[in-house]
Amino acid sequence: MKKPKVNKDLCIGCGLCESIYPKVFKLGENFKSEVIGECEDEQKCQEAIDSCPVSAISWKDKN
């Protein structure tokens, strides 16, 4: 199962990812998005990645 990651340096805390997939994304410390769960629906995760206005979310490398 692929895992998303959030670049907190880029994140502006708009909350769009959380509204798309709240089981995986949540605004946490300093109102920055963080990954809180497994991405069971890769299509929904991809939607959150594609919707991020500052491209702060990507797929984590498998390494």
C-alpha positions in Angstrom: 0.0 0.0 0.0 1.4 3.4 -1.0 1.8 6.1 1.6 1.5 9.8 1.2 3.8 12.3 2.8 3.4 16.0 3.5 6.2 18.6 3.1 5.4 20.8 6.1 7.7 23.5 4.8 5.4 23.9 1.8 2.0 23.3 3.5 -0.1 26.4 4.0 -2.7 24.6 6.1 -5.7 25.1 3.8 -7.3 21.9 5.0 -8.3 20.7 1.5 -6.6 17.3 1.9 -8.4 16.8 5.2 -11.8 17.6 3.7 -11.1 15.1 0.9 -9.8 12.2 3.0 -10.1 12.9 6.7 -9.1 9.3 7.6 -5.6 10.0 6.2 -5.0 13.7 6.6 -5.5 16.1 9.5 -4.4 19.6 10.3 -2.1 19.2 13.2 0.7 21.2 14.9 1.0 24.8 13.6 -2.1 24.1 11.4 0.0 22.0 9.0 -1.3 18.9 7.4 -0.1 15.5 8.6 -0.7 11.9 7.6 -2.7 10.2 10.4 -3.8 6.9 8.7 -3.3 4.3 6.1 -4.3 5.2 2.5 -6.8 2.4 1.8 -8.2 4.3 -1.2 -5.3 5.3 -3.4 -7.6 7.2 -5.8 -8.9 9.3 -2.9 -5.3 10.0 -1.8 -4.3 10.9 -5.3 -7.2 13.4 -5.4 -5.9 15.0 -2.2 -2.4 15.1 -3.7 -3.6 16.7 -6.9 -5.9 19.2 -5.1 -3.1 20.6 -2.9 -2.7 24.2 -4.1 1.1 24.3 -3.2 1.9 20.7 -4.1 2.9 19.9 -0.5 1.7 16.3 -0.7 3.3 13.5 -2.6 3.8 9.7 -2.5 6.4 8.5 -0.1 9.4 6.7 -1.6 9.3 3.0 -1.0 12.9 3.0 0.4 
